[in-house]
Amino acid sequence: MEIAELHDWPTTESAAVDIQLRLRSLVDLDDSCPEVVETVTGLDVAYDKTTNRIAATAVTIDSENFATIEERTVISEVSFPYAPGLFAFRELPPLLDALRSMARVPDLLVCDGQGLAHPRRFGLACHIGVLTGLPSIGVGKTGFAGKYLEPAAPRGSVSPLTENGETVGTVLRTQTDVNPVFVSVGHRIGLAHANRQVLALCPSFRLPESTRQADHAARQALKRSLSTNAGT
């Protein structure tokens, strides 16, 4: 998979913010994502705070039966400090390395994080969408930016996530009487379309199958890495 080289990787928070402000104009809010998505790549990371190690995983699944088509994991050291709103600079370098090694380009990327629902309207899903050119969605377990009313209890219920009068995402109930998720556009997909795709990826559980598989693979890879290191 080809990745655009639009910036160097910063070492300071101010430089990272400058990159977000510069690149956010490149986010494409037109919906060019196919309505029938055949392949979805889930992206997630696992951290080990003791060793400062990170496992970044990209898992491509079949959107119909959720079978794994391709899986890539990159183990590296965290190279950027913890800072709210700047997680992309901790997670993207190894995630992009994982994507580069994939043989097949998916129809859609689903990130464990935010897209437009970000103080600078440029969360992880926007950043990775701009760099890859692929349709992307952010699906967060918790909210980060914006206000909302709790959606109704049934599966599929939605309430808008707004900030300063602007809709930056939705709060989507993927399972009846289960805590909702926070959906926001990353790149090249509309919000209503993003909600449909997320619901389709959540037939039985709160989180999308793409996220669940990437999370599991990242945790297992990190565990193996730490075990191997301990034995040497």
C-alpha positions as a LaTeX table, in Angstrom:
\begin{tabular}{lrrr}
\hline
Residue & $x$ (\AA) & $y$ (\AA) & $z$ (\AA) \\
\hline
Met1 & 0.00 & 0.00 & 0.00 \\
Glu2 & 1.32 & 3.43 & $-0.89$ \\
Ile3 & 1.52 & 6.09 & 1.84 \\
Ala4 & 1.98 & 9.79 & 1.05 \\
Glu5 & 4.98 & 11.46 & 2.68 \\
Leu6 & 3.37 & 14.79 & 3.58 \\
His7 & 5.44 & 15.66 & 6.65 \\
Asp8 & 8.34 & 14.68 & 8.84 \\
Trp9 & 7.52 & 13.12 & 12.19 \\
Pro10 & 7.70 & 15.82 & 14.88 \\
Thr11 & 9.40 & 15.59 & 18.25 \\
Thr12 & 7.52 & 18.43 & 19.98 \\
Glu13 & 3.85 & 19.06 & 20.68 \\
Ser14 & 3.88 & 22.47 & 18.99 \\
Ala15 & 5.28 & 20.97 & 15.78 \\
Ala16 & 2.63 & 18.22 & 15.87 \\
Val17 & $-0.16$ & 20.77 & 16.27 \\
Asp18 & 1.22 & 22.75 & 13.33 \\
Ile19 & 1.04 & 19.61 & 11.17 \\
Gln20 & $-2.57$ & 19.00 & 12.13 \\
Leu21 & $-3.52$ & 22.58 & 11.35 \\
Arg22 & $-1.73$ & 22.41 & 8.00 \\
Leu23 & $-3.13$ & 19.06 & 6.86 \\
Arg24 & $-6.74$ & 19.40 & 8.01 \\
Ser25 & $-7.63$ & 21.27 & 4.81 \\
Leu26 & $-6.80$ & 18.06 & 2.91 \\
Val27 & $-9.63$ & 16.10 & 4.56 \\
Asp28 & $-12.15$ & 15.18 & 1.85 \\
Leu29 & $-15.70$ & 15.34 & 3.20 \\
Asp30 & $-17.28$ & 14.16 & $-0.06$ \\
Asp31 & $-18.57$ & 10.59 & 0.16 \\
Ser32 & $-16.64$ & 8.54 & $-2.39$ \\
Cys33 & $-16.64$ & 5.36 & $-0.32$ \\
Pro34 & $-18.52$ & 2.52 & $-2.06$ \\
Glu35 & $-21.88$ & 1.74 & $-0.51$ \\
Val36 & $-21.08$ & $-1.96$ & $-0.71$ \\
Val37 & $-17.79$ & $-2.29$ & 1.14 \\
Glu38 & $-16.14$ & $-5.66$ & 0.57 \\
Thr39 & $-12.99$ & $-5.30$ & 2.67 \\
Val40 & $-12.36$ & $-3.35$ & 5.85 \\
Thr41 & $-9.04$ & $-2.84$ & 7.61 \\
Gly42 & $-9.20$ & $-2.36$ & 11.36 \\
Leu43 & $-6.38$ & $-0.46$ & 13.05 \\
Asp44 & $-5.45$ & $-0.67$ & 16.72 \\
Val45 & $-2.43$ & $-0.60$ & 19.01 \\
Ala46 & $-1.38$ & $-2.15$ & 22.30 \\
Tyr47 & 1.06 & $-0.50$ & 24.71 \\
Asp48 & 3.42 & $-1.83$ & 27.34 \\
Lys49 & 4.13 & 1.07 & 29.69 \\
Thr50 & 7.02 & $-0.68$ & 31.41 \\
Thr51 & 9.10 & $-1.09$ & 28.25 \\
Asn52 & 7.61 & 1.78 & 26.22 \\
Arg53 & 6.88 & $-0.78$ & 23.52 \\
Ile54 & 3.93 & $-0.57$ & 21.13 \\
Ala55 & 2.34 & $-3.18$ & 18.88 \\
Ala56 & 0.48 & $-1.65$ & 15.93 \\
Thr57 & $-1.82$ & $-3.93$ & 13.98 \\
Ala58 & $-3.73$ & $-3.69$ & 10.71 \\
Val59 & $-6.23$ & $-6.48$ & 10.08 \\
Thr60 & $-8.20$ & $-6.69$ & 6.84 \\
Ile61 & $-11.45$ & $-8.62$ & 7.07 \\
Asp62 & $-14.20$ & $-9.68$ & 4.70 \\
Ser63 & $-17.15$ & $-7.42$ & 5.52 \\
Glu64 & $-19.67$ & $-10.17$ & 4.86 \\
Asn65 & $-18.39$ & $-12.98$ & 7.05 \\
Phe66 & $-15.65$ & $-11.12$ & 9.02 \\
Ala67 & $-13.01$ & $-13.68$ & 8.04 \\
Thr68 & $-9.44$ & $-12.42$ & 8.27 \\
Ile69 & $-7.92$ & $-11.75$ & 4.85 \\
Glu70 & $-4.63$ & $-10.22$ & 5.89 \\
Glu71 & $-2.92$ & $-9.23$ & 9.14 \\
Arg72 & 0.21 & $-7.20$ & 9.77 \\
Thr73 & 1.74 & $-6.11$ & 13.08 \\
Val74 & 4.71 & $-3.86$ & 13.72 \\
Ile75 & 6.47 & $-3.77$ & 17.10 \\
Ser76 & 8.35 & $-0.57$ & 17.91 \\
Glu77 & 9.19 & 1.89 & 20.65 \\
Val78 & 6.89 & 4.85 & 21.36 \\
Ser79 & 8.64 & 7.90 & 19.97 \\
Phe80 & 6.28 & 10.75 & 20.90 \\
Pro81 & 5.12 & 11.91 & 24.35 \\
Tyr82 & 1.63 & 11.36 & 25.67 \\
Ala83 & $-0.54$ & 14.40 & 24.85 \\
Pro84 & $-4.33$ & 14.55 & 24.41 \\
Gly85 & $-5.24$ & 15.28 & 20.82 \\
Leu86 & $-1.85$ & 14.12 & 19.52 \\
Phe87 & $-2.19$ & 10.35 & 19.82 \\
Ala88 & $-1.73$ & 10.01 & 16.06 \\
Phe89 & 1.93 & 10.95 & 16.43 \\
Arg90 & 2.46 & 8.06 & 18.85 \\
Glu91 & 0.47 & 5.49 & 16.90 \\
Leu92 & 0.68 & 6.38 & 13.21 \\
Pro93 & 4.34 & 5.60 & 12.45 \\
Pro94 & 4.05 & 1.86 & 13.25 \\
Leu95 & 0.46 & 1.67 & 11.93 \\
Leu96 & 1.61 & 3.10 & 8.60 \\
Asp97 & 4.47 & 0.60 & 8.51 \\
Ala98 & 1.92 & $-2.18$ & 9.00 \\
Leu99 & $-0.24$ & $-0.80$ & 6.19 \\
Arg100 & 2.73 & $-0.43$ & 3.84 \\
Ser101 & 3.41 & $-4.15$ & 4.11 \\
Met102 & $-0.14$ & $-5.19$ & 3.17 \\
Ala103 & $-0.62$ & $-6.78$ & $-0.23$ \\
Arg104 & $-4.24$ & $-5.70$ & $-0.72$ \\
Val105 & $-5.72$ & $-2.21$ & $-0.54$ \\
Pro106 & $-9.02$ & $-2.28$ & 1.43 \\
Asp107 & $-12.20$ & $-0.37$ & 0.68 \\
Leu108 & $-12.33$ & 1.21 & 4.14 \\
Leu109 & $-10.16$ & 1.90 & 7.18 \\
Val110 & $-11.69$ & 1.83 & 10.66 \\
Cys111 & $-9.61$ & 3.38 & 13.45 \\
Asp112 & $-9.91$ & 3.00 & 17.19 \\
Gly113 & $-10.04$ & 6.76 & 17.76 \\
Gln114 & $-11.46$ & 9.99 & 16.42 \\
Gly115 & $-11.82$ & 11.66 & 13.06 \\
Leu116 & $-13.44$ & 15.10 & 12.89 \\
Ala117 & $-14.51$ & 14.76 & 16.54 \\
His118 & $-11.25$ & 16.37 & 17.57 \\
Pro119 & $-10.43$ & 19.88 & 18.84 \\
Arg120 & $-8.60$ & 20.68 & 15.60 \\
Arg121 & $-10.88$ & 18.53 & 13.40 \\
Phe122 & $-7.97$ & 16.27 & 12.57 \\
Gly123 & $-7.95$ & 13.13 & 14.65 \\
Leu124 & $-6.23$ & 9.83 & 13.89 \\
Ala125 & $-8.83$ & 8.73 & 11.31 \\
Cys126 & $-8.45$ & 12.00 & 9.37 \\
His127 & $-4.67$ & 11.81 & 9.49 \\
Ile128 & $-4.45$ & 8.24 & 8.25 \\
Gly129 & $-7.13$ & 8.87 & 5.64 \\
Val130 & $-5.22$ & 11.83 & 4.19 \\
Leu131 & $-1.92$ & 9.92 & 4.13 \\
Thr132 & $-3.38$ & 6.78 & 2.53 \\
Gly133 & $-6.05$ & 8.44 & 0.41 \\
Leu134 & $-8.55$ & 5.82 & 1.59 \\
Pro135 & $-12.02$ & 6.26 & 3.10 \\
Ser136 & $-11.64$ & 6.19 & 6.87 \\
Ile137 & $-13.80$ & 6.27 & 9.99 \\
Gly138 & $-12.97$ & 6.95 & 13.61 \\
Val139 & $-14.84$ & 4.82 & 16.17 \\
Gly140 & $-14.03$ & 5.81 & 19.73 \\
Lys141 & $-14.99$ & 4.03 & 22.91 \\
Thr142 & $-15.29$ & 7.39 & 24.68 \\
Gly143 & $-15.98$ & 10.93 & 23.54 \\
Phe144 & $-13.20$ & 13.44 & 23.12 \\
Ala145 & $-14.74$ & 16.55 & 21.60 \\
Gly146 & $-18.34$ & 17.72 & 21.46 \\
Lys147 & $-21.57$ & 17.49 & 23.41 \\
Tyr148 & $-24.46$ & 15.08 & 22.96 \\
Leu149 & $-27.63$ & 13.66 & 24.38 \\
Glu150 & $-27.69$ & 9.98 & 25.22 \\
Pro151 & $-29.20$ & 8.04 & 22.28 \\
Ala152 & $-32.26$ & 5.85 & 22.81 \\
Ala153 & $-31.73$ & 2.30 & 24.08 \\
Pro154 & $-32.36$ & 0.22 & 20.90 \\
Arg155 & $-29.57$ & $-0.82$ & 18.55 \\
Gly156 & $-29.08$ & 1.71 & 15.77 \\
Ser157 & $-30.19$ & 4.72 & 17.81 \\
Val158 & $-28.13$ & 7.83 & 17.10 \\
Ser159 & $-27.68$ & 11.29 & 18.56 \\
Pro160 & $-25.54$ & 14.06 & 17.06 \\
Leu161 & $-22.18$ & 14.97 & 18.53 \\
Thr162 & $-21.81$ & 18.73 & 18.23 \\
Glu163 & $-19.27$ & 21.41 & 19.08 \\
Asn164 & $-19.81$ & 25.14 & 18.62 \\
Gly165 & $-22.88$ & 24.47 & 16.51 \\
Glu166 & $-21.04$ & 22.06 & 14.20 \\
Thr167 & $-21.87$ & 18.36 & 13.94 \\
Val168 & $-18.55$ & 16.55 & 14.34 \\
Gly169 & $-19.86$ & 13.01 & 14.69 \\
Thr170 & $-22.55$ & 10.82 & 16.14 \\
Val171 & $-23.11$ & 8.81 & 19.27 \\
Leu172 & $-24.25$ & 5.43 & 18.00 \\
Arg173 & $-25.84$ & 2.58 & 19.93 \\
Thr174 & $-24.48$ & $-0.55$ & 18.29 \\
Gln175 & $-26.19$ & $-2.97$ & 20.67 \\
Thr176 & $-29.42$ & $-2.51$ & 22.60 \\
Asp177 & $-28.89$ & $-1.24$ & 26.16 \\
Val178 & $-25.09$ & $-1.25$ & 25.70 \\
Asn179 & $-22.90$ & 1.83 & 25.96 \\
Pro180 & $-22.71$ & 3.66 & 22.62 \\
Val181 & $-19.64$ & 4.36 & 20.50 \\
Phe182 & $-18.49$ & 7.69 & 19.09 \\
Val183 & $-18.38$ & 7.74 & 15.29 \\
Ser184 & $-16.74$ & 10.47 & 13.25 \\
Val185 & $-15.70$ & 10.89 & 9.65 \\
Gly186 & $-12.04$ & 10.57 & 8.84 \\
His187 & $-11.79$ & 10.98 & 5.06 \\
Arg188 & $-13.87$ & 10.36 & 1.91 \\
Ile189 & $-17.06$ & 9.14 & 3.61 \\
Gly190 & $-20.24$ & 10.81 & 4.82 \\
Leu191 & $-21.40$ & 10.60 & 8.42 \\
Ala192 & $-24.64$ & 8.72 & 7.70 \\
His193 & $-22.68$ & 6.27 & 5.55 \\
Ala194 & $-20.11$ & 5.86 & 8.32 \\
Asn195 & $-22.89$ & 4.99 & 10.78 \\
Arg196 & $-24.23$ & 2.33 & 8.40 \\
Gln197 & $-20.81$ & 0.78 & 7.98 \\
Val198 & $-20.15$ & 0.74 & 11.72 \\
Leu199 & $-23.51$ & $-0.89$ & 12.46 \\
Ala200 & $-22.86$ & $-3.54$ & 9.80 \\
Leu201 & $-19.53$ & $-4.31$ & 11.50 \\
Cys202 & $-21.22$ & $-4.71$ & 14.89 \\
Pro203 & $-23.65$ & $-7.62$ & 14.50 \\
Ser204 & $-23.10$ & $-9.02$ & 18.00 \\
Phe205 & $-20.75$ & $-6.79$ & 19.98 \\
Arg206 & $-20.38$ & $-3.13$ & 20.88 \\
Leu207 & $-17.20$ & $-2.56$ & 18.86 \\
Pro208 & $-16.71$ & $-3.23$ & 15.14 \\
Glu209 & $-15.35$ & $-6.66$ & 14.26 \\
Ser210 & $-12.45$ & $-4.96$ & 12.52 \\
Thr211 & $-11.47$ & $-3.23$ & 15.78 \\
Arg212 & $-11.99$ & $-6.36$ & 17.86 \\
Gln213 & $-9.72$ & $-8.41$ & 15.63 \\
Ala214 & $-7.03$ & $-5.73$ & 15.44 \\
Asp215 & $-7.12$ & $-5.25$ & 19.21 \\
His216 & $-6.76$ & $-8.97$ & 19.87 \\
Ala217 & $-3.93$ & $-9.36$ & 17.36 \\
Ala218 & $-2.03$ & $-6.36$ & 18.75 \\
Arg219 & $-2.30$ & $-7.60$ & 22.34 \\
Gln220 & $-1.17$ & $-11.10$ & 21.40 \\
Ala221 & 1.75 & $-9.79$ & 19.35 \\
Leu222 & 2.88 & $-7.53$ & 22.18 \\
Lys223 & 2.63 & $-10.40$ & 24.65 \\
Arg224 & 4.77 & $-12.62$ & 22.41 \\
Ser225 & 7.30 & $-9.82$ & 21.95 \\
Leu226 & 7.63 & $-9.24$ & 25.66 \\
Ser227 & 7.90 & $-12.97$ & 26.35 \\
Thr228 & 10.63 & $-13.38$ & 23.74 \\
Asn229 & 12.54 & $-10.42$ & 25.09 \\
Ala230 & 12.29 & $-11.73$ & 28.66 \\
Gly231 & 13.73 & $-15.06$ & 27.57 \\
Thr232 & 16.82 & $-13.62$ & 25.89 \\
\hline
\end{tabular}
